[in-house]
Amino acid sequence: MTTDLKTVVIKASEKWKTAFNSGDAAGCAACYEADAVMVATPFGTFTGHTEIQCFWQNLINDGFTGVDYLNPEITVLDETSALLTSGWKMNKAQGIITRELWVLQADGTMALREDHFEAQG
């Protein structure tokens, strides 16, 4: 099950990155649970699809694109959840992901319950 859960997390993470890189903020937000919490340092805390979508839409509108993860690590926590940590970079920023908590949904996909990341430099 551990390998399968990691595979599903990788697929979900790729879906999020593809949405962001194609300018689809709604697609980004759809990768989160309805009441998910995103802590984006130094920007603030965003809760739920609407606030999270607005955050990503603002970045996309400001010309941010090309997000890529650097050395991601996935730790399976239990049968339904896994933690992803990674460095990240894009065309106008870089930083670290300190906690992406991916949780298995009823339909077999993974969604973000928590997303904590920092922009650095």
C-alpha positions in Angstrom: 0.0 0.0 0.0 2.9 2.4 0.8 4.1 2.3 -2.8 0.6 2.7 -4.2 -0.1 5.7 -1.9 3.2 7.4 -3.0 2.2 6.9 -6.6 -1.2 8.5 -6.1 0.5 11.4 -4.3 2.9 11.9 -7.2 0.1 11.8 -9.7 -1.9 14.4 -7.6 1.1 16.6 -7.2 1.8 16.5 -11.0 -1.9 17.5 -11.6 -1.4 20.5 -9.4 1.8 21.6 -11.1 0.3 21.1 -14.5 -2.7 23.3 -13.5 -0.5 26.1 -12.2 1.9 26.0 -15.1 -1.0 26.3 -17.5 -2.5 29.3 -15.7 -5.4 27.3 -14.2 -6.0 28.7 -10.7 -9.3 26.8 -10.4 -7.5 23.6 -11.3 -5.0 24.3 -8.6 -7.7 24.9 -6.0 -9.5 21.7 -7.1 -6.5 19.8 -5.8 -7.3 20.9 -2.2 -10.0 19.6 0.1 -13.0 22.0 0.5 -11.8 23.2 3.9 -8.0 22.9 3.3 -5.6 25.3 5.0 -2.7 26.8 3.0 0.0 28.7 4.9 2.1 30.7 2.4 4.9 32.5 4.1 5.3 35.5 4.0 1.9 36.0 2.3 -0.6 34.7 4.9 -3.0 31.9 5.6 -5.7 30.9 3.1 -8.6 28.6 3.9 -11.0 26.8 1.5 -11.2 26.7 -2.3 -12.2 30.4 -2.8 -9.3 31.9 -0.9 -6.8 29.4 -2.2 -7.9 29.9 -5.8 -7.6 33.7 -5.4 -4.0 33.4 -4.1 -3.0 31.2 -7.1 -4.8 33.5 -9.5 -3.0 36.5 -8.2 0.4 34.8 -8.7 -0.6 33.7 -12.2 -1.8 37.2 -13.0 1.6 38.5 -11.8 3.3 36.3 -14.4 4.5 33.5 -12.1 4.9 30.2 -13.9 7.2 27.2 -14.4 6.9 25.7 -11.0 9.1 22.7 -10.4 9.8 20.7 -7.3 13.5 20.0 -6.3 14.2 16.7 -4.5 10.7 16.0 -3.3 10.3 13.5 -0.5 7.1 11.6 0.3 6.5 10.0 3.7 3.5 7.8 4.0 1.9 8.5 7.4 -0.8 5.9 7.4 -3.2 4.1 5.0 -4.8 7.3 3.8 -2.3 10.1 4.1 1.2 11.1 3.1 3.4 14.1 3.6 5.4 15.8 0.8 8.3 18.1 1.4 10.5 19.6 -1.2 12.4 22.6 -2.5 10.7 24.5 -5.3 11.5 27.0 -8.0 9.6 28.9 -10.6 10.4 31.8 -13.0 10.2 34.6 -10.4 10.5 32.9 -7.0 11.9 29.9 -5.1 11.5 28.4 -1.7 10.6 25.3 0.3 7.6 23.2 0.9 7.6 22.3 4.6 4.3 20.3 4.7 1.9 19.2 2.0 -0.5 16.8 3.7 -2.2 14.7 1.0 -5.2 12.7 2.1 -7.0 9.9 0.2 -10.5 10.8 -1.0 -13.5 8.6 -1.4 -12.9 8.5 -5.2 -9.4 7.1 -4.8 -7.6 10.4 -5.6 -5.5 12.5 -3.2 -6.3 16.0 -2.2 -4.3 18.5 -0.1 -5.6 19.1 3.4 -2.7 21.2 4.4 -0.1 23.1 2.4 2.7 25.0 4.1 5.4 26.6 2.0 7.8 29.5 2.0 9.0 31.8 -0.6 12.7 32.6 0.0 15.0 35.2 -1.5 
